Amino acid sequence: MDPAPVGAIVLAAGLCRRFGGAKMIAEWRGRPIISYVLETIATARDDGLLSAGVVVHRPDDLETPRLARGIGLEPHLNTRPSQGMASSLRLGLNALASERWRPPLEGALVVMGDQPLLRRDVIERLIAAFSPSMDLVRPEYADAPTEPGHPVLVHRRLWDKARSLAGDQGFRVLATWNNVRAGTIRVDGANPDVDTPEDLAGLDDRAGTP
């Protein structure tokens, strides 16, 4: 089938202050945590759910762009990661807005690089729920119903507003703005962040037997 006109943006340029080091390449089950996210995005692309994938990374992270290139995703350097998540989002949106994508992309799937339990089935359901009447749609996980779920699928008409976010503002702020039509899909399980070494150590309990 033809790929959906949706591109993924993997945000992997955070300062990782709470983790205390290079979080994206910290190992879980013998692999960098970012590799699980990139593999899921590449699988979704190969299955026709996505047309493109870009990965925004830090200047001192050489492993993430190497892994991205190895599976056909585009690395994009954020030279100012201290400006927060919004700076990486702008870089990713600008990359997906490029005229080189044909047909033009209509949606951006915004993915957090520190969520190695990202699931292909959730991506598929988000894209199935995507419609011209919806500005953004995100998952609500049964095991974390009060937390804003990721990834978030954002219609192109909202990209200019998304570019106006600053610092570490996220889509929870954007969804409250006037005339933004936001929706959720309910899914089982959870998709936890790895913010601290303790979060990383607890992933086995969340993921189950490999």
C-alpha positions in Angstrom: 0.0 0.0 0.0 1.0 3.6 -0.4 2.6 5.2 2.6 0.4 7.5 4.7 1.3 11.2 4.2 2.7 11.3 7.7 6.3 11.8 8.8 7.8 11.0 12.2 9.9 13.4 14.3 12.0 11.6 17.0 13.0 14.1 19.7 16.4 13.0 21.0 18.2 16.2 21.9 17.3 16.7 25.5 19.9 17.8 28.1 19.2 14.7 30.3 19.8 16.5 33.5 17.8 14.1 35.7 19.5 11.1 34.1 22.9 12.5 34.7 24.5 11.6 31.3 23.9 10.5 27.8 20.5 9.0 28.2 19.7 8.2 24.6 22.6 5.8 24.3 22.2 4.3 27.8 21.8 0.5 27.4 18.7 -1.5 28.1 18.8 -5.2 27.4 22.1 -4.7 25.6 21.1 -1.9 23.2 20.8 1.9 23.4 17.3 2.9 24.4 17.0 5.2 21.3 17.6 2.1 19.1 14.2 0.7 20.1 12.4 3.9 19.2 14.2 4.2 15.9 13.5 0.5 15.1 9.8 0.9 15.7 9.6 4.0 13.5 11.5 2.2 10.7 9.2 -0.7 11.0 6.1 1.5 10.7 7.7 3.2 7.7 8.4 -0.1 6.0 4.9 -1.2 6.7 3.5 1.8 4.9 2.3 3.7 8.0 4.8 6.5 7.6 6.4 8.2 4.6 9.4 9.7 6.4 11.3 9.9 9.6 13.7 12.5 11.0 15.7 12.3 14.3 16.8 15.5 16.1 19.9 14.9 18.2 22.5 16.7 20.4 25.9 17.8 19.1 27.7 15.5 21.5 25.7 12.4 20.6 27.4 10.7 17.6 25.7 7.3 18.2 22.1 8.4 17.6 22.7 9.8 14.1 24.7 6.7 13.2 21.9 4.5 14.2 19.4 6.6 12.4 21.3 6.6 9.1 21.7 2.8 9.4 17.9 2.3 9.1 17.2 5.1 6.6 16.1 7.8 9.0 17.4 11.4 8.6 19.4 12.8 11.5 19.2 16.5 12.2 21.5 18.3 14.6 20.1 20.7 17.2 23.0 23.0 17.9 21.2 24.6 20.8 19.5 21.9 22.8 19.6 24.2 25.9 16.7 26.0 24.3 14.4 23.1 25.1 12.2 20.6 23.4 10.5 23.3 21.4 13.7 24.0 19.5 14.0 20.4 18.4 10.3 20.3 17.4 10.9 23.3 15.1 13.8 21.6 13.5 11.8 18.5 12.9 8.8 20.3 11.5 11.0 22.3 9.2 12.5 19.1 7.9 9.1 17.5 7.3 7.8 20.7 5.6 10.5 20.4 2.9 9.4 20.3 -0.7 11.4 17.1 -1.3 8.7 14.9 0.2 6.2 13.9 -2.5 3.3 14.0 -1.9 3.6 16.7 0.7 3.3 15.4 4.2 0.0 16.2 6.0 0.9 15.1 9.5 3.8 14.9 11.9 4.1 12.0 14.4 6.0 13.5 17.3 7.9 10.8 19.2 10.0 11.0 22.3 13.4 9.4 22.0 13.4 8.2 25.7 10.4 6.0 25.4 11.8 2.6 24.2 8.4 0.8 24.8 6.9 2.8 21.9 4.5 0.4 20.0 3.8 0.0 16.3 0.1 -0.8 17.0 -0.3 2.6 18.8 1.2 4.4 15.8 -1.2 2.5 13.5 -4.2 3.4 15.6 -3.2 7.1 15.7 -2.9 7.2 12.0 -6.3 5.4 11.6 -7.9 8.1 13.8 -6.3 11.0 11.9 -8.8 12.9 9.9 -9.1 16.3 8.2 -11.3 17.4 11.1 -8.7 16.8 13.8 -5.7 19.0 14.5 -4.0 16.6 16.8 -4.6 13.2 18.3 -2.7 11.5 21.1 -3.0 8.2 23.0 -4.4 7.8 26.5 -2.7 4.8 28.1 -4.8 2.7 30.5 -1.9 2.4 33.0 -1.2 6.1 33.0 -4.6 7.8 32.3 -3.6 11.2 33.9 -0.4 11.6 31.9 -0.3 13.2 28.4 0.4 10.2 26.1 2.9 10.0 23.3 3.4 9.9 20.4 1.3 12.8 19.2 0.0 13.1 15.7 -0.2 16.8 14.5 -2.0 18.0 11.3 0.1 20.2 9.1 -2.2 23.2 9.5 -1.1 23.3 13.2 2.6 23.2 12.4 3.0 27.0 12.5 1.3 27.2 15.9 3.6 24.3 17.1 6.6 26.3 16.0 5.6 29.1 18.4 6.1 26.9 21.4 9.0 27.8 23.6 11.3 26.0 26.1 9.9 22.7 27.1 6.3 23.5 26.3 4.5 20.6 24.8 1.3 19.7 23.1 -0.7 19.8 26.3 -0.3 23.6 26.2 -1.1 23.7 22.5 -4.3 21.6 22.9 -5.8 24.2 25.2 -5.5 27.0 22.7 -8.6 28.4 21.0 -9.8 26.6 17.9 -7.4 23.6 18.3 -9.3 20.4 17.8 -7.6 17.7 19.9 -8.7 14.1 20.4 -7.5 11.0 22.2 -7.5 7.3 21.6 -7.6 4.9 24.5 -5.0 2.1 24.4 -3.9 -0.5 26.9 -0.5 -0.6 28.8 1.8 2.4 29.1 4.7 4.1 27.3 6.9 5.4 30.1 9.6 8.0 29.8 13.1 7.2 30.9 14.0 10.3 32.9 16.2 8.8 35.6 18.5 5.8 36.1 15.7 4.4 38.3 13.3 4.6 35.4 15.7 2.7 33.2 16.1 0.0 35.9 12.4 -0.4 36.1 11.8 -0.9 32.4 12.0 -4.7 32.7 9.0 -4.6 35.0 7.0 -2.5 32.6 8.0 -4.4 29.5 7.8 -8.0 30.7 9.8 -10.9 29.5 11.9 -10.1 26.4 
